[in-house]
Amino acid sequence: MKVYADNAATTRMSRVAIDAMLPFMDTFYGNPSSLHSVGQEAAEALQKAREIMAQHLGCEAREITFTSGGSEADNQAILSAAVLGEKKGKKHIISTKIEHHAVLHTLDKLSKQGFEITLLDVHENGIVTPQQVASAIREETCLVTIMYANNEIGTIQPIAEIGAICKEKGVLFHTDAVQAAPHLPINVNEQNIDMLSLAAHKFHGPKGVGMLYSRKGILLTKIIEGGSQERGNRPGTENIPGIISMAAAFEDACTHMDENSAKVSALRDKLIEELSKVPHSILNGDLEHRLPGNVNFCFEGIEGEALLLQLDRKGICASSGSACASGSLDPSHVLLAIGRPHEIAHGSLRLSLCESNTEEEIDYLLKVVTEEVEYLRNMSPVWRDLVSGKKQFML
Ligand SMILES: *Cc1c(COP(=O)(O)O)cnc(C)c1O
């Protein structure tokens, strides 16, 4: 059996998204900046895609800038707010310790340019409270950037409340909604969001395309120089097939959000309930404020990457916040931020589901994960020390 349980890394394109894209690769291949009919057909389709995105976000079409993905949107939102802040002598930015690297590394860059960055701690469940944000805001704060939902542990932040505080204090609020987009409702006005990032490949659209919503009146800073595409905010010939396909995928996700969420969260809950029975394990993230498809556990006494390799041999695609898997020496910054010790964070497993996963697949996942955790523990010298009492169990 082959089970893809890594939908937080990327998703398979849906039929709807592929079908929407194909005509714009051959029949309607024009450049929307061209004045002739072939170009104008592309321009019309581009405008329609913008309107579809806007309708489902509760904003205006002209408040949308198409980008190459979530990372670019995050970079542009943060850099734009920094440039605006600097003009007013405001060089303080608030974020959290569990943001995506597209946010954290952009903030690192700004800190080298003299910005002061406050990274808020999160509670053990991975949540930052509106009160924490309120008390961190100062006279010099130009931006609060906090993700809607976390890609590793699935925690959903109280962004509407955070947005309300920012609005009251006159501070720009950006949210990375890349993980939230297919699963949680978004309305930028009701949720007091000034800027928001999305990426198509996280909701069954194509890779290499995303968007930034920015409330009208916010002057964006270009990160690419060139022509006047995207109202001058994002030069470069538009990725028409990608943009059209993203709009189709987003509309599909929004239309089926309730039924998909109900289905996926039932599968998630079964996984969480059963995996909680594995001795010396712990669920990461919050039980209630959690993305429908996210399951993340730490298993004491094993290495996450070893578990991934074993699972892959059995046809299961998953992910881990362990050091090797993340390509650095330290385990996931998110798991460390919620207080997991290094040794425990190394033994993490993330399963991220989507609506095409089946009950049968969940049963297979449960069987294989529990078997492989036991197998790896039986081979592990660390586990032997734990069982013999030479080392103390932490979980
Ligand atoms: C995937 C992801 C991104 C990056 O999006 P890309 O389109 O891959 O650049 C940013 N933030 C979060 C939360 C993500 O999950």
Ligand as a Chemical Component Dictionary entry (heavy atoms), coordinates in Angstrom:
data_LIG
# 
_chem_comp.id                   LIG 
_chem_comp.type                 NON-POLYMER 
_chem_comp.pdbx_formal_charge   0 
_chem_comp.three_letter_code    LIG 
# 
loop_
_chem_comp_atom.comp_id 
_chem_comp_atom.atom_id 
_chem_comp_atom.alt_atom_id 
_chem_comp_atom.type_symbol 
_chem_comp_atom.charge 
_chem_comp_atom.model_Cartn_x 
_chem_comp_atom.model_Cartn_y 
_chem_comp_atom.model_Cartn_z 
_chem_comp_atom.pdbx_ordinal 
LIG C1 C1 C 0 5.010 25.938 2.555  1  
LIG C2 C2 C 0 4.985 27.110 3.444  2  
LIG C3 C3 C 0 5.567 28.328 3.067  3  
LIG C4 C4 C 0 6.363 28.481 1.789  4  
LIG O1 O1 O 0 5.576 28.442 0.659  5  
LIG P1 P1 P 0 6.296 28.171 -0.758 6  
LIG O2 O2 O 0 5.201 28.348 -1.745 7  
LIG O3 O3 O 0 6.796 26.780 -0.710 8  
LIG O4 O4 O 0 7.363 29.181 -0.904 9  
LIG C5 C5 C 0 5.460 29.398 3.919  10 
LIG N1 N1 N 0 4.800 29.279 5.100  11 
LIG C6 C6 C 0 4.228 28.136 5.498  12 
LIG C7 C7 C 0 3.497 28.096 6.783  13 
LIG C8 C8 C 0 4.309 27.005 4.692  14 
LIG O5 O5 O 0 3.746 25.874 5.094  15 
# 
loop_
_chem_comp_bond.comp_id 
_chem_comp_bond.atom_id_1 
_chem_comp_bond.atom_id_2 
_chem_comp_bond.value_order 
_chem_comp_bond.pdbx_ordinal 
LIG C1 C2 SING 1  
LIG C2 C3 SING 2  
LIG C2 C8 DOUB 3  
LIG C3 C4 SING 4  
LIG C3 C5 DOUB 5  
LIG C4 O1 SING 6  
LIG O1 P1 SING 7  
LIG P1 O2 DOUB 8  
LIG P1 O3 SING 9  
LIG P1 O4 SING 10 
LIG C5 N1 SING 11 
LIG N1 C6 DOUB 12 
LIG C6 C7 SING 13 
LIG C6 C8 SING 14 
LIG C8 O5 SING 15 
# 
